[in-house]
Amino acid sequence: MHKFRDLVVWQKAMDLANSVYMSTENLPVAEKFGLLSQIRRSAVSICSNIAEGAGRNTKGEFIQFLGIANGSAYELETQL
Protein backbone atom coordinates (compact mmCIF):
# COMPACT_ATOMS: atom_id res chain seq x y z
CA MET A 1 0.00 0.00 0.00
CA HIS A 2 2.69 2.52 1.02
CA LYS A 3 6.42 2.62 0.52
CA PHE A 4 7.18 2.71 4.23
CA ARG A 5 10.73 4.01 3.77
CA ASP A 6 9.26 7.18 2.24
CA LEU A 7 6.99 7.80 5.23
CA VAL A 8 8.37 10.61 7.42
CA VAL A 9 6.73 9.05 10.48
CA TRP A 10 8.64 5.80 9.86
CA GLN A 11 11.92 7.72 9.37
CA LYS A 12 11.39 9.56 12.66
CA ALA A 13 10.50 6.32 14.42
CA MET A 14 13.73 4.76 13.14
CA ASP A 15 15.69 7.77 14.42
CA LEU A 16 13.97 7.36 17.79
CA ALA A 17 14.82 3.65 17.95
CA ASN A 18 18.46 4.39 17.15
CA SER A 19 18.55 7.10 19.82
CA VAL A 20 16.98 4.78 22.38
CA TYR A 21 19.55 2.07 21.66
CA MET A 22 22.42 4.54 22.02
CA SER A 23 20.96 6.15 25.14
CA THR A 24 20.42 2.84 26.90
CA GLU A 25 23.91 1.45 26.30
CA ASN A 26 25.03 2.63 29.73
CA LEU A 27 22.15 1.28 31.77
CA PRO A 28 23.17 -1.19 34.47
CA VAL A 29 23.80 -4.76 33.36
CA ALA A 30 21.25 -5.83 35.97
CA GLU A 31 18.57 -4.25 33.75
CA LYS A 32 19.63 -6.16 30.62
CA PHE A 33 16.65 -8.52 30.72
CA GLY A 34 14.32 -6.14 32.52
CA LEU A 35 13.69 -2.51 31.76
CA LEU A 36 16.48 -2.20 29.17
CA SER A 37 15.05 -4.99 27.05
CA GLN A 38 11.50 -3.66 27.33
CA ILE A 39 12.51 -0.09 26.43
CA ARG A 40 14.32 -1.27 23.33
CA ARG A 41 11.48 -3.55 22.25
CA SER A 42 8.99 -0.71 22.61
CA ALA A 43 11.13 1.61 20.50
CA VAL A 44 11.58 -0.98 17.75
CA SER A 45 7.88 -1.82 17.87
CA ILE A 46 6.95 1.70 16.81
CA CYS A 47 8.77 1.65 13.47
CA SER A 48 8.03 -2.05 12.94
CA ASN A 49 4.28 -1.56 13.22
CA ILE A 50 4.37 1.44 10.88
CA ALA A 51 6.22 -0.67 8.32
CA GLU A 52 3.91 -3.65 8.75
CA GLY A 53 0.83 -1.48 8.42
CA ALA A 54 2.20 0.10 5.27
CA GLY A 55 2.40 -3.35 3.73
CA ARG A 56 -1.21 -4.22 4.46
CA ASN A 57 -3.93 -4.23 1.83
CA THR A 58 -6.38 -1.61 3.09
CA LYS A 59 -6.29 1.86 4.57
CA GLY A 60 -8.18 0.55 7.59
CA GLU A 61 -5.49 -2.04 8.29
CA PHE A 62 -2.80 0.62 7.94
CA ILE A 63 -4.63 2.86 10.42
CA GLN A 64 -4.95 -0.07 12.84
CA PHE A 65 -1.18 -0.60 12.80
CA LEU A 66 -0.57 3.12 13.26
CA GLY A 67 -2.72 2.84 16.38
CA ILE A 68 -0.58 -0.04 17.63
CA ALA A 69 2.56 2.01 16.93
CA ASN A 70 1.05 4.89 18.88
CA GLY A 71 0.41 2.57 21.81
CA SER A 72 4.04 1.48 21.72
CA ALA A 73 5.09 5.13 21.80
CA TYR A 74 3.06 5.64 24.98
CA GLU A 75 4.58 2.47 26.42
CA LEU A 76 8.08 3.76 25.64
CA GLU A 77 7.34 7.14 27.20
CA THR A 78 6.14 5.45 30.38
CA GLN A 79 9.25 3.27 30.62
CA LEU A 80 11.61 6.16 30.05
Backbone as a chain_set.jsonl record, in Angstrom:
{"seq": "MHKFRDLVVWQKAMDLANSVYMSTENLPVAEKFGLLSQIRRSAVSICSNIAEGAGRNTKGEFIQFLGIANGSAYELETQL", "coords": {"N": [[0.825, -1.192, 0.0], [1.787, 1.38, 0.932], [4.991, 2.889, 0.45], [6.983, 2.263, 2.856], [9.483, 3.26, 3.624], [9.537, 5.793, 2.625], [7.843, 7.184, 4.218], [7.607, 9.815, 6.448], [6.987, 9.589, 9.14], [7.787, 6.976, 9.707], [10.544, 7.216, 9.263], [11.233, 9.013, 11.304], [10.547, 7.445, 13.488], [12.422, 5.416, 13.238], [14.757, 6.898, 13.706], [14.257, 7.541, 16.37], [14.311, 4.968, 17.541], [16.995, 4.283, 17.089], [18.211, 6.285, 18.653], [17.262, 5.569, 21.177], [18.484, 3.071, 21.533], [21.183, 3.869, 21.599], [21.151, 5.58, 23.807], [20.547, 3.878, 25.888], [22.686, 2.257, 26.241], [24.368, 2.515, 28.434], [22.981, 1.722, 30.65], [22.547, -0.089, 33.736], [23.906, -3.405, 33.9], [22.347, -5.179, 35.255], [19.816, -4.556, 34.461], [19.541, -5.625, 31.98], [17.82, -7.728, 31.069], [15.474, -6.785, 31.933], [14.119, -3.776, 32.355], [15.711, -2.476, 30.383], [15.627, -4.193, 28.129], [12.857, -4.13, 27.612], [12.397, -1.411, 27.068], [13.863, -1.072, 24.704], [12.552, -2.9, 23.021], [10.038, -1.709, 22.861], [10.645, 0.675, 21.522], [11.556, -0.273, 19.029], [9.263, -1.509, 18.207], [7.567, 0.546, 17.454], [8.466, 1.642, 14.913], [8.421, -0.764, 13.519], [5.715, -1.561, 13.48], [4.609, 0.527, 11.999], [5.828, 0.052, 9.528], [4.847, -2.555, 9.003], [2.1, -2.066, 8.86], [2.042, -0.407, 6.638], [2.442, -2.21, 4.64], [0.115, -3.595, 4.459], [-3.155, -4.42, 3.05], [-5.357, -2.659, 3.037], [-6.562, 0.676, 3.743], [-7.741, 0.873, 6.239], [-6.536, -1.234, 7.655], [-3.928, -0.286, 7.701], [-4.261, 2.022, 9.27], [-5.004, 0.793, 11.657], [-2.57, -0.442, 12.408], [-1.028, 1.837, 12.732], [-2.218, 2.805, 14.997], [-1.446, 0.831, 16.831], [1.299, 1.285, 16.803], [1.292, 3.815, 17.927], [0.405, 3.208, 20.498], [2.644, 1.768, 21.377], [4.445, 3.85, 21.459], [3.47, 5.345, 23.613], [3.885, 3.45, 25.581], [6.691, 3.313, 25.551], [7.301, 5.935, 26.366], [6.344, 5.869, 28.991], [8.047, 3.961, 30.15], [10.51, 5.197, 29.916]], "CA": [[0.0, 0.0, 0.0], [2.687, 2.523, 1.022], [6.423, 2.62, 0.523], [7.183, 2.706, 4.23], [10.733, 4.014, 3.768], [9.258, 7.178, 2.239], [6.988, 7.805, 5.232], [8.372, 10.609, 7.42], [6.729, 9.046, 10.478], [8.642, 5.8, 9.859], [11.916, 7.715, 9.371], [11.39, 9.564, 12.661], [10.502, 6.316, 14.422], [13.734, 4.763, 13.144], [15.69, 7.773, 14.424], [13.966, 7.359, 17.792], [14.816, 3.649, 17.952], [18.458, 4.389, 17.153], [18.546, 7.101, 19.823], [16.979, 4.782, 22.38], [19.551, 2.073, 21.663], [22.419, 4.539, 22.016], [20.955, 6.15, 25.141], [20.423, 2.836, 26.904], [23.913, 1.45, 26.301], [25.033, 2.628, 29.728], [22.151, 1.282, 31.773], [23.173, -1.19, 34.472], [23.799, -4.761, 33.359], [21.249, -5.834, 35.965], [18.574, -4.249, 33.748], [19.626, -6.161, 30.623], [16.648, -8.521, 30.716], [14.315, -6.138, 32.522], [13.695, -2.511, 31.764], [16.483, -2.204, 29.167], [15.053, -4.989, 27.049], [11.499, -3.656, 27.334], [12.512, -0.091, 26.432], [14.321, -1.269, 23.327], [11.481, -3.555, 22.248], [8.989, -0.713, 22.609], [11.131, 1.607, 20.496], [11.577, -0.976, 17.748], [7.876, -1.823, 17.868], [6.945, 1.697, 16.808], [8.772, 1.653, 13.474], [8.029, -2.053, 12.941], [4.278, -1.557, 13.219], [4.369, 1.441, 10.884], [6.225, -0.67, 8.315], [3.91, -3.651, 8.754], [0.83, -1.479, 8.424], [2.203, 0.105, 5.268], [2.4, -3.35, 3.734], [-1.213, -4.223, 4.457], [-3.934, -4.225, 1.828], [-6.382, -1.612, 3.093], [-6.287, 1.859, 4.566], [-8.175, 0.548, 7.589], [-5.49, -2.04, 8.288], [-2.804, 0.622, 7.942], [-4.632, 2.855, 10.423], [-4.945, -0.072, 12.844], [-1.178, -0.601, 12.804], [-0.566, 3.123, 13.256], [-2.716, 2.842, 16.375], [-0.577, -0.041, 17.63], [2.561, 2.01, 16.928], [1.05, 4.89, 18.885], [0.407, 2.573, 21.814], [4.038, 1.477, 21.721], [5.086, 5.133, 21.803], [3.063, 5.636, 24.985], [4.582, 2.469, 26.424], [8.084, 3.762, 25.645], [7.335, 7.144, 27.196], [6.145, 5.45, 30.383], [9.246, 3.267, 30.618], [11.613, 6.165, 30.05]], "C": [[0.873, 1.26, 0.0], [4.134, 2.044, 0.927], [6.873, 3.155, 1.883], [8.458, 3.513, 4.413], [10.565, 5.483, 3.401], [8.417, 7.918, 3.273], [7.841, 8.523, 6.276], [8.182, 10.055, 8.829], [7.593, 7.811, 10.732], [10.1, 6.229, 10.036], [12.187, 8.266, 10.77], [11.374, 8.456, 13.712], [11.823, 5.551, 14.405], [14.796, 5.588, 13.876], [15.511, 7.618, 15.935], [14.526, 6.031, 18.29], [16.338, 3.666, 18.054], [18.904, 5.182, 18.369], [18.339, 6.337, 21.121], [18.081, 3.749, 22.598], [20.829, 2.722, 22.163], [22.315, 5.065, 23.447], [20.928, 5.095, 26.235], [21.668, 1.955, 27.02], [24.54, 1.44, 27.691], [24.141, 2.291, 30.918], [22.828, 0.103, 32.462], [22.917, -2.553, 33.838], [22.63, -5.507, 34.005], [19.909, -5.592, 35.267], [18.518, -4.869, 32.358], [18.372, -6.919, 30.206], [15.376, -7.956, 31.331], [13.924, -4.911, 31.733], [14.422, -2.207, 30.457], [15.886, -2.931, 27.97], [13.681, -4.471, 26.649], [11.513, -2.305, 26.636], [12.887, -0.249, 24.963], [13.247, -1.925, 22.468], [10.366, -2.574, 21.918], [9.399, 0.234, 21.492], [11.111, 0.963, 19.113], [10.157, -1.286, 17.28], [7.193, -0.676, 17.139], [7.198, 1.66, 15.301], [8.36, 0.341, 12.807], [6.544, -2.085, 12.596], [3.902, -0.586, 12.11], [4.687, 0.725, 9.576], [5.241, -1.793, 7.994], [2.571, -3.127, 8.251], [0.893, -0.965, 7.0], [2.111, -1.012, 4.246], [1.053, -4.048, 3.67], [-2.027, -3.777, 3.255], [-4.926, -3.069, 1.85], [-5.934, -0.462, 3.984], [-6.659, 1.59, 6.033], [-7.139, -0.274, 8.346], [-4.279, -1.173, 8.63], [-3.069, 1.473, 9.181], [-4.572, 2.046, 11.714], [-3.504, -0.225, 13.327], [-0.558, 0.712, 13.275], [-1.024, 3.295, 14.7], [-1.869, 1.986, 17.304], [0.768, 0.643, 17.854], [2.422, 3.142, 17.949], [1.024, 4.35, 20.313], [1.811, 2.238, 22.277], [4.798, 2.742, 22.101], [4.723, 5.547, 23.227], [3.756, 4.703, 25.981], [6.026, 2.91, 26.636], [8.197, 4.994, 26.533], [7.219, 6.798, 28.68], [7.421, 4.804, 30.938], [10.424, 4.21, 30.805], [11.419, 7.037, 31.264]], "O": [[0.7, 2.122, -0.862], [4.443, 0.91, 1.292], [7.113, 4.352, 2.04], [8.507, 4.38, 5.286], [11.36, 6.324, 3.82], [8.291, 9.141, 3.213], [8.698, 7.909, 6.913], [9.121, 10.053, 9.625], [8.08, 7.615, 11.846], [10.813, 5.667, 10.866], [13.243, 8.014, 11.349], [12.1, 8.521, 14.704], [12.288, 5.091, 15.448], [15.635, 5.033, 14.584], [16.486, 7.57, 16.684], [15.15, 5.98, 19.35], [16.904, 3.123, 19.003], [19.861, 4.804, 19.044], [19.14, 6.443, 22.05], [18.556, 3.573, 23.72], [21.49, 2.188, 23.054], [23.281, 5.001, 24.208], [21.25, 5.387, 27.387], [21.692, 1.013, 27.813], [25.176, 0.46, 28.079], [24.508, 2.548, 32.064], [23.6, -0.623, 31.835], [21.837, -2.81, 33.306], [22.003, -6.36, 33.376], [18.965, -6.356, 35.469], [17.547, -4.662, 31.63], [17.911, -6.755, 29.077], [14.318, -8.581, 31.258], [13.46, -4.998, 30.597], [13.8, -1.722, 29.512], [15.669, -2.33, 26.918], [13.378, -4.384, 25.459], [10.73, -2.073, 25.715], [12.286, 0.376, 24.089], [13.055, -1.545, 21.313], [9.812, -2.605, 20.819], [8.594, 0.558, 20.619], [10.693, 1.589, 18.139], [9.892, -1.318, 16.079], [6.329, -0.907, 16.293], [6.256, 1.649, 14.508], [7.984, 0.345, 11.634], [6.162, -2.582, 11.536], [2.967, -0.851, 11.354], [3.907, 0.784, 8.625], [4.847, -1.962, 6.841], [1.985, -3.685, 7.323], [-0.074, -1.069, 6.246], [1.737, -0.772, 3.098], [0.878, -4.995, 2.902], [-1.632, -2.864, 2.531], [-5.298, -2.552, 0.796], [-5.064, -0.604, 4.844], [-5.965, 2.033, 6.947], [-6.893, -0.042, 9.53], [-3.685, -1.305, 9.7], [-2.197, 1.623, 10.037], [-4.138, 2.554, 12.748], [-3.244, -0.145, 14.528], [0.336, 0.707, 14.121], [-0.306, 3.861, 15.524], [-1.605, 2.376, 18.441], [1.319, 0.593, 18.954], [3.333, 3.388, 18.739], [1.563, 4.973, 21.227], [2.133, 2.408, 23.453], [5.683, 2.712, 22.956], [5.573, 6.044, 23.965], [4.154, 5.114, 27.071], [6.53, 2.886, 27.759], [9.1, 5.077, 27.365], [7.916, 7.372, 29.517], [7.818, 5.08, 32.07], [11.229, 4.052, 31.723], [12.246, 7.907, 31.537]]}, "num_chains": 1, "name": "protein.A"}
